[in-house]
């Protein structure tokens, strides 16, 4: 028999600010292990990477490009064309914001 506490009606409205939307977009972008690997790599080297990320991964160029596009759209990385290559940098401010939002989920 249920005690009803978990199902009690809650008054008020849910929080629907921009931060929750941003959080959801970033979660979706990080939902693939390759994307997490890319973010971890950029975090570990702590600088922009202007080489060919495809050489670091066992995937086709088109697949890696799609992963990079998802990360860019979520705001986790920045990409700028530098001659024939694109330089990718981790957006540390956005990653920090995401980390704080994730930590807040565990707080009462």
N, C-alpha and C positions, 0 to 999 in steps of 0.2 A: 504494500500500500504506500502511495506517495505521501509525503508529509506536506506538500503544497508550497513549501518555502521556495523551491526553485522555480515554481510556476506562478508565483504571485504577480499580479499586475504591477507594472512600474509606471508611475506617473512621470510626465515630462516628455521631452523630445530627445531623439538620438542626436548625437553630435555629427553634423554633416559638413563640417568646415573643409576648406581646401586641403588641410593637412591630411585628413583621412583619405582623400582622393589620391594625393601624392603617395601616401604610404601604400595604398593598394596597387598603384602603378609600379612602384619599385618592387613590391612583393612578386608581382607577376613577372617582372623582368628577371628577378633572381630565382625564378622557379625552375630554371634549367641548370644542371651542373656545370655545363661549359661556360655559361655566363658567370657563375660564381667563380670558376677558375680564372676567367679573364679579370674580374674585379680583384681577386686575391693577388694575381700576378702584378697588376698595376699598383696595388697597395704595397706589395713587397719591394718592388724596385724603387718606389717613392720618387718617380719622375715620369715625364712623358716618354712614351715608347714610340719611336719613329721607324721601327723596323717593320717587318712583315709578320703580323700576329699569326697568319696562316701557318708559318713555319714552326710555330710553337704547339700547334694543335693537330691532331690526326683527322682533320676534316677538310672538305673541299672549300675553295675560296668563297663560293656563293653561300655556303652554310655559315662560315665565320662572319661574312658580311652581314647576314641576317641577324646573328647574335649581337654584333656590334651596334647595329641599327636599333635593336630593342633596348640595349643599355643606354644608348644616346637619347632615345626618346623618353626614357625614364629619368633622365638627368643625372645618371650615375657616372657617365664618362663624357668627355668632350673630344671631338675629333676635328683637327684642322689639317688642310692639305698643305704639304710642304714639298713642293716640287712633284716628283712622281709618286711620293708616298703620303700617307696620312699619319699624323702624329696623334696618338690617343693618350689622354690624361684622365686620371681619376678625379672626379669632382669631390674633393674632400669635404667641402661644406655640405653637400647633399648627403654624402655617406654618413656624416656626423648627425645630421638631422634625422636620417632614417634610423640610426642606432638609438637615438634618444626616444624616438617614437616606439620602436620595438621594446625598449626597456620599460616604457610607460604602460605597455600592455600587461606587464606582470605586477604592476602596483595596484593596490586596492582602491 
